[in-house]
Amino acid sequence: MAMHYLDMLGEICPHPLHMTKAKVDEIQSGDILIVESDYSGSVKNILAWADRAGHKYDVEEVEEGVWQVKITKK
């Protein structure tokens, strides 16, 4: 299991979702992708996509207005 990181700070929809999908496609099953974003709309879209795709996920607000979404690829 490998860890991967995607910095989407300062980016707005739909770019963070597209980049997240592309990165998840590149990684192996069981790998973890951490996406950092400061745009709540992107976080909501990423969580909805991960849920539909069947990936495990968790989100944490690491500082005010900055979230880390942790996605474990199915």
PyMOL Python script that loads the backbone (N, CA, C, O; Angstrom):
from pymol import cmd

cmd.read_pdbstr("""\
ATOM      1  N   MET A   1       0.850  -1.175   0.000  1.00  0.00           N
ATOM      2  CA  MET A   1       0.000   0.000   0.000  1.00  0.00           C
ATOM      3  C   MET A   1       0.897   1.240   0.000  1.00  0.00           C
ATOM      4  O   MET A   1       1.758   1.400   0.865  1.00  0.00           O
ATOM      5  N   ALA A   2       0.685   2.089  -0.962  1.00  0.00           N
ATOM      6  CA  ALA A   2       1.472   3.320  -1.077  1.00  0.00           C
ATOM      7  C   ALA A   2       0.580   4.528  -0.802  1.00  0.00           C
ATOM      8  O   ALA A   2      -0.638   4.481  -0.976  1.00  0.00           O
ATOM      9  N   MET A   3       1.220   5.604  -0.370  1.00  0.00           N
ATOM     10  CA  MET A   3       0.523   6.871  -0.126  1.00  0.00           C
ATOM     11  C   MET A   3       0.858   7.827  -1.263  1.00  0.00           C
ATOM     12  O   MET A   3       2.000   7.898  -1.719  1.00  0.00           O
ATOM     13  N   HIS A   4      -0.153   8.556  -1.710  1.00  0.00           N
ATOM     14  CA  HIS A   4       0.011   9.548  -2.767  1.00  0.00           C
ATOM     15  C   HIS A   4      -0.634  10.840  -2.290  1.00  0.00           C
ATOM     16  O   HIS A   4      -1.548  10.816  -1.466  1.00  0.00           O
ATOM     17  N   TYR A   5      -0.161  11.962  -2.805  1.00  0.00           N
ATOM     18  CA  TYR A   5      -0.644  13.264  -2.358  1.00  0.00           C
ATOM     19  C   TYR A   5      -0.970  14.128  -3.568  1.00  0.00           C
ATOM     20  O   TYR A   5      -0.227  14.149  -4.550  1.00  0.00           O
ATOM     21  N   LEU A   6      -2.089  14.839  -3.485  1.00  0.00           N
ATOM     22  CA  LEU A   6      -2.514  15.738  -4.550  1.00  0.00           C
ATOM     23  C   LEU A   6      -2.860  17.085  -3.927  1.00  0.00           C
ATOM     24  O   LEU A   6      -3.810  17.183  -3.150  1.00  0.00           O
ATOM     25  N   ASP A   7      -2.106  18.114  -4.259  1.00  0.00           N
ATOM     26  CA  ASP A   7      -2.305  19.464  -3.731  1.00  0.00           C
ATOM     27  C   ASP A   7      -3.229  20.232  -4.669  1.00  0.00           C
ATOM     28  O   ASP A   7      -2.839  20.604  -5.776  1.00  0.00           O
ATOM     29  N   MET A   8      -4.450  20.463  -4.216  1.00  0.00           N
ATOM     30  CA  MET A   8      -5.427  21.204  -5.008  1.00  0.00           C
ATOM     31  C   MET A   8      -5.774  22.544  -4.357  1.00  0.00           C
ATOM     32  O   MET A   8      -6.825  23.122  -4.632  1.00  0.00           O
ATOM     33  N   LEU A   9      -4.887  23.028  -3.497  1.00  0.00           N
ATOM     34  CA  LEU A   9      -5.108  24.322  -2.853  1.00  0.00           C
ATOM     35  C   LEU A   9      -5.156  25.414  -3.918  1.00  0.00           C
ATOM     36  O   LEU A   9      -4.301  25.473  -4.802  1.00  0.00           O
ATOM     37  N   GLY A  10      -6.160  26.271  -3.821  1.00  0.00           N
ATOM     38  CA  GLY A  10      -6.305  27.368  -4.766  1.00  0.00           C
ATOM     39  C   GLY A  10      -7.037  27.000  -6.043  1.00  0.00           C
ATOM     40  O   GLY A  10      -7.298  27.866  -6.878  1.00  0.00           O
ATOM     41  N   GLU A  11      -7.373  25.723  -6.207  1.00  0.00           N
ATOM     42  CA  GLU A  11      -8.070  25.260  -7.416  1.00  0.00           C
ATOM     43  C   GLU A  11      -9.571  25.152  -7.140  1.00  0.00           C
ATOM     44  O   GLU A  11      -9.986  24.804  -6.034  1.00  0.00           O
ATOM     45  N   ILE A  12     -10.378  25.455  -8.162  1.00  0.00           N
ATOM     46  CA  ILE A  12     -11.824  25.336  -8.017  1.00  0.00           C
ATOM     47  C   ILE A  12     -12.355  24.317  -9.022  1.00  0.00           C
ATOM     48  O   ILE A  12     -11.653  23.902  -9.943  1.00  0.00           O
ATOM     49  N   CYS A  13     -13.611  23.927  -8.821  1.00  0.00           N
ATOM     50  CA  CYS A  13     -14.263  22.943  -9.690  1.00  0.00           C
ATOM     51  C   CYS A  13     -14.251  23.410 -11.136  1.00  0.00           C
ATOM     52  O   CYS A  13     -14.351  24.603 -11.426  1.00  0.00           O
ATOM     53  N   PRO A  14     -14.128  22.457 -12.019  1.00  0.00           N
ATOM     54  CA  PRO A  14     -14.102  21.000 -11.820  1.00  0.00           C
ATOM     55  C   PRO A  14     -12.691  20.416 -11.756  1.00  0.00           C
ATOM     56  O   PRO A  14     -12.539  19.196 -11.686  1.00  0.00           O
ATOM     57  N   HIS A  15     -11.668  21.250 -11.778  1.00  0.00           N
ATOM     58  CA  HIS A  15     -10.285  20.771 -11.853  1.00  0.00           C
ATOM     59  C   HIS A  15      -9.917  19.772 -10.743  1.00  0.00           C
ATOM     60  O   HIS A  15      -9.363  18.719 -11.058  1.00  0.00           O
ATOM     61  N   PRO A  16     -10.196  20.050  -9.462  1.00  0.00           N
ATOM     62  CA  PRO A  16      -9.806  19.086  -8.424  1.00  0.00           C
ATOM     63  C   PRO A  16     -10.450  17.707  -8.601  1.00  0.00           C
ATOM     64  O   PRO A  16      -9.804  16.687  -8.360  1.00  0.00           O
ATOM     65  N   LEU A  17     -11.711  17.673  -9.017  1.00  0.00           N
ATOM     66  CA  LEU A  17     -12.369  16.385  -9.227  1.00  0.00           C
ATOM     67  C   LEU A  17     -11.727  15.639 -10.390  1.00  0.00           C
ATOM     68  O   LEU A  17     -11.465  14.441 -10.284  1.00  0.00           O
ATOM     69  N   HIS A  18     -11.473  16.320 -11.485  1.00  0.00           N
ATOM     70  CA  HIS A  18     -10.842  15.674 -12.644  1.00  0.00           C
ATOM     71  C   HIS A  18      -9.450  15.146 -12.290  1.00  0.00           C
ATOM     72  O   HIS A  18      -9.089  14.033 -12.672  1.00  0.00           O
ATOM     73  N   MET A  19      -8.676  15.943 -11.564  1.00  0.00           N
ATOM     74  CA  MET A  19      -7.328  15.522 -11.176  1.00  0.00           C
ATOM     75  C   MET A  19      -7.380  14.338 -10.202  1.00  0.00           C
ATOM     76  O   MET A  19      -6.555  13.428 -10.282  1.00  0.00           O
ATOM     77  N   THR A  20      -8.350  14.355  -9.286  1.00  0.00           N
ATOM     78  CA  THR A  20      -8.508  13.254  -8.335  1.00  0.00           C
ATOM     79  C   THR A  20      -8.843  11.960  -9.067  1.00  0.00           C
ATOM     80  O   THR A  20      -8.239  10.921  -8.799  1.00  0.00           O
ATOM     81  N   LYS A  21      -9.803  12.018  -9.989  1.00  0.00           N
ATOM     82  CA  LYS A  21     -10.164  10.831 -10.770  1.00  0.00           C
ATOM     83  C   LYS A  21      -8.951  10.291 -11.524  1.00  0.00           C
ATOM     84  O   LYS A  21      -8.700   9.086 -11.521  1.00  0.00           O
ATOM     85  N   ALA A  22      -8.205  11.178 -12.167  1.00  0.00           N
ATOM     86  CA  ALA A  22      -7.037  10.758 -12.951  1.00  0.00           C
ATOM     87  C   ALA A  22      -5.986  10.101 -12.060  1.00  0.00           C
ATOM     88  O   ALA A  22      -5.403   9.082 -12.431  1.00  0.00           O
ATOM     89  N   LYS A  23      -5.746  10.682 -10.889  1.00  0.00           N
ATOM     90  CA  LYS A  23      -4.737  10.131  -9.983  1.00  0.00           C
ATOM     91  C   LYS A  23      -5.177   8.769  -9.442  1.00  0.00           C
ATOM     92  O   LYS A  23      -4.364   7.850  -9.344  1.00  0.00           O
ATOM     93  N   VAL A  24      -6.447   8.636  -9.093  1.00  0.00           N
ATOM     94  CA  VAL A  24      -6.947   7.351  -8.597  1.00  0.00           C
ATOM     95  C   VAL A  24      -6.813   6.286  -9.685  1.00  0.00           C
ATOM     96  O   VAL A  24      -6.513   5.130  -9.384  1.00  0.00           O
ATOM     97  N   ASP A  25      -7.030   6.660 -10.933  1.00  0.00           N
ATOM     98  CA  ASP A  25      -6.852   5.706 -12.036  1.00  0.00           C
ATOM     99  C   ASP A  25      -5.409   5.210 -12.135  1.00  0.00           C
ATOM    100  O   ASP A  25      -5.172   4.085 -12.574  1.00  0.00           O
ATOM    101  N   GLU A  26      -4.450   6.035 -11.733  1.00  0.00           N
ATOM    102  CA  GLU A  26      -3.024   5.699 -11.835  1.00  0.00           C
ATOM    103  C   GLU A  26      -2.530   4.796 -10.713  1.00  0.00           C
ATOM    104  O   GLU A  26      -1.571   4.046 -10.901  1.00  0.00           O
ATOM    105  N   ILE A  27      -3.171   4.858  -9.547  1.00  0.00           N
ATOM    106  CA  ILE A  27      -2.657   4.142  -8.384  1.00  0.00           C
ATOM    107  C   ILE A  27      -3.231   2.730  -8.313  1.00  0.00           C
ATOM    108  O   ILE A  27      -4.174   2.394  -9.030  1.00  0.00           O
ATOM    109  N   GLN A  28      -2.653   1.912  -7.441  1.00  0.00           N
ATOM    110  CA  GLN A  28      -3.046   0.513  -7.288  1.00  0.00           C
ATOM    111  C   GLN A  28      -4.174   0.371  -6.266  1.00  0.00           C
ATOM    112  O   GLN A  28      -4.356   1.225  -5.398  1.00  0.00           O
ATOM    113  N   SER A  29      -4.921  -0.715  -6.386  1.00  0.00           N
ATOM    114  CA  SER A  29      -5.951  -1.036  -5.410  1.00  0.00           C
ATOM    115  C   SER A  29      -5.320  -1.115  -4.016  1.00  0.00           C
ATOM    116  O   SER A  29      -4.275  -1.741  -3.836  1.00  0.00           O
ATOM    117  N   GLY A  30      -5.954  -0.483  -3.043  1.00  0.00           N
ATOM    118  CA  GLY A  30      -5.431  -0.450  -1.678  1.00  0.00           C
ATOM    119  C   GLY A  30      -4.549   0.742  -1.389  1.00  0.00           C
ATOM    120  O   GLY A  30      -4.303   1.060  -0.225  1.00  0.00           O
ATOM    121  N   ASP A  31      -4.064   1.413  -2.432  1.00  0.00           N
ATOM    122  CA  ASP A  31      -3.264   2.628  -2.237  1.00  0.00           C
ATOM    123  C   ASP A  31      -4.150   3.752  -1.706  1.00  0.00           C
ATOM    124  O   ASP A  31      -5.367   3.744  -1.891  1.00  0.00           O
ATOM    125  N   ILE A  32      -3.525   4.701  -1.053  1.00  0.00           N
ATOM    126  CA  ILE A  32      -4.235   5.832  -0.461  1.00  0.00           C
ATOM    127  C   ILE A  32      -3.819   7.112  -1.161  1.00  0.00           C
ATOM    128  O   ILE A  32      -2.635   7.376  -1.367  1.00  0.00           O
ATOM    129  N   LEU A  33      -4.823   7.903  -1.521  1.00  0.00           N
ATOM    130  CA  LEU A  33      -4.596   9.225  -2.098  1.00  0.00           C
ATOM    131  C   LEU A  33      -5.115  10.264  -1.123  1.00  0.00           C
ATOM    132  O   LEU A  33      -6.269  10.207  -0.699  1.00  0.00           O
ATOM    133  N   ILE A  34      -4.261  11.214  -0.770  1.00  0.00           N
ATOM    134  CA  ILE A  34      -4.673  12.328   0.077  1.00  0.00           C
ATOM    135  C   ILE A  34      -4.768  13.560  -0.806  1.00  0.00           C
ATOM    136  O   ILE A  34      -3.785  13.989  -1.411  1.00  0.00           O
ATOM    137  N   VAL A  35      -5.974  14.121  -0.868  1.00  0.00           N
ATOM    138  CA  VAL A  35      -6.231  15.320  -1.659  1.00  0.00           C
ATOM    139  C   VAL A  35      -6.444  16.473  -0.691  1.00  0.00           C
ATOM    140  O   VAL A  35      -7.296  16.397   0.195  1.00  0.00           O
ATOM    141  N   GLU A  36      -5.674  17.537  -0.857  1.00  0.00           N
ATOM    142  CA  GLU A  36      -5.825  18.712  -0.007  1.00  0.00           C
ATOM    143  C   GLU A  36      -6.477  19.817  -0.818  1.00  0.00           C
ATOM    144  O   GLU A  36      -6.027  20.138  -1.918  1.00  0.00           O
ATOM    145  N   SER A  37      -7.546  20.404  -0.270  1.00  0.00           N
ATOM    146  CA  SER A  37      -8.304  21.429  -0.982  1.00  0.00           C
ATOM    147  C   SER A  37      -8.788  22.499  -0.009  1.00  0.00           C
ATOM    148  O   SER A  37      -9.056  22.229   1.162  1.00  0.00           O
ATOM    149  N   ASP A  38      -8.890  23.712  -0.527  1.00  0.00           N
ATOM    150  CA  ASP A  38      -9.446  24.806   0.266  1.00  0.00           C
ATOM    151  C   ASP A  38     -10.763  25.300  -0.335  1.00  0.00           C
ATOM    152  O   ASP A  38     -11.218  26.403  -0.032  1.00  0.00           O
ATOM    153  N   TYR A  39     -11.363  24.480  -1.181  1.00  0.00           N
ATOM    154  CA  TYR A  39     -12.626  24.834  -1.820  1.00  0.00           C
ATOM    155  C   TYR A  39     -13.665  23.781  -1.441  1.00  0.00           C
ATOM    156  O   TYR A  39     -13.600  22.641  -1.901  1.00  0.00           O
ATOM    157  N   SER A  40     -14.621  24.170  -0.602  1.00  0.00           N
ATOM    158  CA  SER A  40     -15.583  23.204  -0.062  1.00  0.00           C
ATOM    159  C   SER A  40     -16.412  22.529  -1.150  1.00  0.00           C
ATOM    160  O   SER A  40     -16.781  21.364  -1.008  1.00  0.00           O
ATOM    161  N   GLY A  41     -16.707  23.241  -2.230  1.00  0.00           N
ATOM    162  CA  GLY A  41     -17.461  22.638  -3.326  1.00  0.00           C
ATOM    163  C   GLY A  41     -16.724  21.466  -3.939  1.00  0.00           C
ATOM    164  O   GLY A  41     -17.333  20.447  -4.266  1.00  0.00           O
ATOM    165  N   SER A  42     -15.430  21.601  -4.095  1.00  0.00           N
ATOM    166  CA  SER A  42     -14.620  20.506  -4.635  1.00  0.00           C
ATOM    167  C   SER A  42     -14.606  19.320  -3.683  1.00  0.00           C
ATOM    168  O   SER A  42     -14.697  18.171  -4.114  1.00  0.00           O
ATOM    169  N   VAL A  43     -14.492  19.596  -2.405  1.00  0.00           N
ATOM    170  CA  VAL A  43     -14.482  18.514  -1.412  1.00  0.00           C
ATOM    171  C   VAL A  43     -15.787  17.726  -1.498  1.00  0.00           C
ATOM    172  O   VAL A  43     -15.768  16.495  -1.510  1.00  0.00           O
ATOM    173  N   LYS A  44     -16.914  18.425  -1.558  1.00  0.00           N
ATOM    174  CA  LYS A  44     -18.214  17.747  -1.663  1.00  0.00           C
ATOM    175  C   LYS A  44     -18.290  16.900  -2.929  1.00  0.00           C
ATOM    176  O   LYS A  44     -18.770  15.767  -2.890  1.00  0.00           O
ATOM    177  N   ASN A  45     -17.823  17.439  -4.043  1.00  0.00           N
ATOM    178  CA  ASN A  45     -17.855  16.696  -5.307  1.00  0.00           C
ATOM    179  C   ASN A  45     -16.957  15.462  -5.265  1.00  0.00           C
ATOM    180  O   ASN A  45     -17.331  14.403  -5.767  1.00  0.00           O
ATOM    181  N   ILE A  46     -15.779  15.599  -4.669  1.00  0.00           N
ATOM    182  CA  ILE A  46     -14.850  14.468  -4.563  1.00  0.00           C
ATOM    183  C   ILE A  46     -15.446  13.369  -3.682  1.00  0.00           C
ATOM    184  O   ILE A  46     -15.348  12.188  -4.013  1.00  0.00           O
ATOM    185  N   LEU A  47     -16.059  13.754  -2.566  1.00  0.00           N
ATOM    186  CA  LEU A  47     -16.672  12.761  -1.676  1.00  0.00           C
ATOM    187  C   LEU A  47     -17.823  12.037  -2.369  1.00  0.00           C
ATOM    188  O   LEU A  47     -17.954  10.820  -2.244  1.00  0.00           O
ATOM    189  N   ALA A  48     -18.652  12.775  -3.096  1.00  0.00           N
ATOM    190  CA  ALA A  48     -19.780  12.163  -3.807  1.00  0.00           C
ATOM    191  C   ALA A  48     -19.276  11.185  -4.864  1.00  0.00           C
ATOM    192  O   ALA A  48     -19.816  10.088  -5.008  1.00  0.00           O
ATOM    193  N   TRP A  49     -18.243  11.582  -5.602  1.00  0.00           N
ATOM    194  CA  TRP A  49     -17.669  10.698  -6.619  1.00  0.00           C
ATOM    195  C   TRP A  49     -17.081   9.439  -5.980  1.00  0.00           C
ATOM    196  O   TRP A  49     -17.328   8.330  -6.455  1.00  0.00           O
ATOM    197  N   ALA A  50     -16.301   9.604  -4.901  1.00  0.00           N
ATOM    198  CA  ALA A  50     -15.677   8.454  -4.236  1.00  0.00           C
ATOM    199  C   ALA A  50     -16.738   7.479  -3.738  1.00  0.00           C
ATOM    200  O   ALA A  50     -16.560   6.264  -3.826  1.00  0.00           O
ATOM    201  N   ASP A  51     -17.832   8.006  -3.220  1.00  0.00           N
ATOM    202  CA  ASP A  51     -18.923   7.163  -2.741  1.00  0.00           C
ATOM    203  C   ASP A  51     -19.534   6.369  -3.898  1.00  0.00           C
ATOM    204  O   ASP A  51     -19.727   5.158  -3.790  1.00  0.00           O
ATOM    205  N   ARG A  52     -19.837   7.048  -4.994  1.00  0.00           N
ATOM    206  CA  ARG A  52     -20.414   6.374  -6.168  1.00  0.00           C
ATOM    207  C   ARG A  52     -19.460   5.330  -6.749  1.00  0.00           C
ATOM    208  O   ARG A  52     -19.893   4.281  -7.225  1.00  0.00           O
ATOM    209  N   ALA A  53     -18.167   5.625  -6.707  1.00  0.00           N
ATOM    210  CA  ALA A  53     -17.164   4.718  -7.281  1.00  0.00           C
ATOM    211  C   ALA A  53     -16.844   3.538  -6.360  1.00  0.00           C
ATOM    212  O   ALA A  53     -16.197   2.582  -6.786  1.00  0.00           O
ATOM    213  N   GLY A  54     -17.288   3.597  -5.111  1.00  0.00           N
ATOM    214  CA  GLY A  54     -17.072   2.492  -4.186  1.00  0.00           C
ATOM    215  C   GLY A  54     -15.755   2.523  -3.434  1.00  0.00           C
ATOM    216  O   GLY A  54     -15.359   1.525  -2.833  1.00  0.00           O
ATOM    217  N   HIS A  55     -15.067   3.667  -3.461  1.00  0.00           N
ATOM    218  CA  HIS A  55     -13.812   3.796  -2.723  1.00  0.00           C
ATOM    219  C   HIS A  55     -14.113   4.155  -1.271  1.00  0.00           C
ATOM    220  O   HIS A  55     -15.113   4.813  -0.985  1.00  0.00           O
ATOM    221  N   LYS A  56     -13.257   3.726  -0.366  1.00  0.00           N
ATOM    222  CA  LYS A  56     -13.354   4.164   1.028  1.00  0.00           C
ATOM    223  C   LYS A  56     -12.781   5.569   1.107  1.00  0.00           C
ATOM    224  O   LYS A  56     -11.841   5.906   0.387  1.00  0.00           O
ATOM    225  N   TYR A  57     -13.347   6.383   1.981  1.00  0.00           N
ATOM    226  CA  TYR A  57     -12.857   7.757   2.087  1.00  0.00           C
ATOM    227  C   TYR A  57     -13.132   8.321   3.470  1.00  0.00           C
ATOM    228  O   TYR A  57     -13.984   7.832   4.212  1.00  0.00           O
ATOM    229  N   ASP A  58     -12.394   9.349   3.784  1.00  0.00           N
ATOM    230  CA  ASP A  58     -12.551  10.091   5.033  1.00  0.00           C
ATOM    231  C   ASP A  58     -12.141  11.521   4.739  1.00  0.00           C
ATOM    232  O   ASP A  58     -11.319  11.766   3.857  1.00  0.00           O
ATOM    233  N   VAL A  59     -12.705  12.461   5.468  1.00  0.00           N
ATOM    234  CA  VAL A  59     -12.341  13.862   5.271  1.00  0.00           C
ATOM    235  C   VAL A  59     -12.099  14.503   6.632  1.00  0.00           C
ATOM    236  O   VAL A  59     -12.785  14.208   7.610  1.00  0.00           O
ATOM    237  N   GLU A  60     -11.117  15.378   6.667  1.00  0.00           N
ATOM    238  CA  GLU A  60     -10.770  16.088   7.900  1.00  0.00           C
ATOM    239  C   GLU A  60     -10.438  17.532   7.553  1.00  0.00           C
ATOM    240  O   GLU A  60      -9.694  17.805   6.612  1.00  0.00           O
ATOM    241  N   GLU A  61     -11.003  18.450   8.330  1.00  0.00           N
ATOM    242  CA  GLU A  61     -10.633  19.859   8.179  1.00  0.00           C
ATOM    243  C   GLU A  61      -9.367  20.061   9.011  1.00  0.00           C
ATOM    244  O   GLU A  61      -9.425  20.100  10.240  1.00  0.00           O
ATOM    245  N   VAL A  62      -8.230  20.189   8.337  1.00  0.00           N
ATOM    246  CA  VAL A  62      -6.938  20.227   9.016  1.00  0.00           C
ATOM    247  C   VAL A  62      -6.601  21.610   9.544  1.00  0.00           C
ATOM    248  O   VAL A  62      -5.809  21.748  10.476  1.00  0.00           O
ATOM    249  N   GLU A  63      -7.190  22.616   8.961  1.00  0.00           N
ATOM    250  CA  GLU A  63      -7.155  23.971   9.493  1.00  0.00           C
ATOM    251  C   GLU A  63      -8.371  24.670   8.921  1.00  0.00           C
ATOM    252  O   GLU A  63      -9.003  24.159   7.996  1.00  0.00           O
ATOM    253  N   GLU A  64      -8.702  25.813   9.450  1.00  0.00           N
ATOM    254  CA  GLU A  64      -9.923  26.479   9.012  1.00  0.00           C
ATOM    255  C   GLU A  64      -9.912  26.701   7.499  1.00  0.00           C
ATOM    256  O   GLU A  64      -9.054  27.400   6.960  1.00  0.00           O
ATOM    257  N   GLY A  65     -10.892  26.084   6.828  1.00  0.00           N
ATOM    258  CA  GLY A  65     -11.026  26.256   5.389  1.00  0.00           C
ATOM    259  C   GLY A  65     -10.116  25.396   4.537  1.00  0.00           C
ATOM    260  O   GLY A  65     -10.044  25.593   3.324  1.00  0.00           O
ATOM    261  N   VAL A  66      -9.411  24.436   5.148  1.00  0.00           N
ATOM    262  CA  VAL A  66      -8.539  23.522   4.392  1.00  0.00           C
ATOM    263  C   VAL A  66      -8.884  22.089   4.805  1.00  0.00           C
ATOM    264  O   VAL A  66      -8.851  21.737   5.984  1.00  0.00           O
ATOM    265  N   TRP A  67      -9.215  21.279   3.801  1.00  0.00           N
ATOM    266  CA  TRP A  67      -9.618  19.900   4.039  1.00  0.00           C
ATOM    267  C   TRP A  67      -8.647  18.928   3.399  1.00  0.00           C
ATOM    268  O   TRP A  67      -8.050  19.204   2.358  1.00  0.00           O
ATOM    269  N   GLN A  68      -8.505  17.776   4.052  1.00  0.00           N
ATOM    270  CA  GLN A  68      -7.777  16.656   3.471  1.00  0.00           C
ATOM    271  C   GLN A  68      -8.772  15.516   3.290  1.00  0.00           C
ATOM    272  O   GLN A  68      -9.404  15.058   4.242  1.00  0.00           O
ATOM    273  N   VAL A  69      -8.893  15.072   2.044  1.00  0.00           N
ATOM    274  CA  VAL A  69      -9.735  13.929   1.721  1.00  0.00           C
ATOM    275  C   VAL A  69      -8.802  12.741   1.516  1.00  0.00           C
ATOM    276  O   VAL A  69      -7.899  12.782   0.680  1.00  0.00           O
ATOM    277  N   LYS A  70      -9.032  11.691   2.285  1.00  0.00           N
ATOM    278  CA  LYS A  70      -8.216  10.473   2.200  1.00  0.00           C
ATOM    279  C   LYS A  70      -9.050   9.409   1.495  1.00  0.00           C
ATOM    280  O   LYS A  70     -10.078   8.971   2.011  1.00  0.00           O
ATOM    281  N   ILE A  71      -8.600   8.999   0.314  1.00  0.00           N
ATOM    282  CA  ILE A  71      -9.319   8.019  -0.492  1.00  0.00           C
ATOM    283  C   ILE A  71      -8.474   6.751  -0.580  1.00  0.00           C
ATOM    284  O   ILE A  71      -7.305   6.796  -0.965  1.00  0.00           O
ATOM    285  N   THR A  72      -9.078   5.620  -0.219  1.00  0.00           N
ATOM    286  CA  THR A  72      -8.434   4.324  -0.389  1.00  0.00           C
ATOM    287  C   THR A  72      -9.067   3.665  -1.607  1.00  0.00           C
ATOM    288  O   THR A  72     -10.266   3.387  -1.619  1.00  0.00           O
ATOM    289  N   LYS A  73      -8.259   3.417  -2.625  1.00  0.00           N
ATOM    290  CA  LYS A  73      -8.781   2.850  -3.868  1.00  0.00           C
ATOM    291  C   LYS A  73      -9.273   1.429  -3.641  1.00  0.00           C
ATOM    292  O   LYS A  73      -8.605   0.618  -3.000  1.00  0.00           O
ATOM    293  N   LYS A  74     -10.463   1.143  -4.184  1.00  0.00           N
ATOM    294  CA  LYS A  74     -11.039  -0.212  -4.030  1.00  0.00           C
ATOM    295  C   LYS A  74     -10.287  -1.225  -4.866  1.00  0.00           C
ATOM    296  O   LYS A  74     -10.629  -2.407  -4.860  1.00  0.00           O
TER     297      LYS A  74
END
""", "prot")
cmd.dss("prot")
cmd.show_as("cartoon", "prot")
cmd.util.cbc("prot")
cmd.orient("prot")
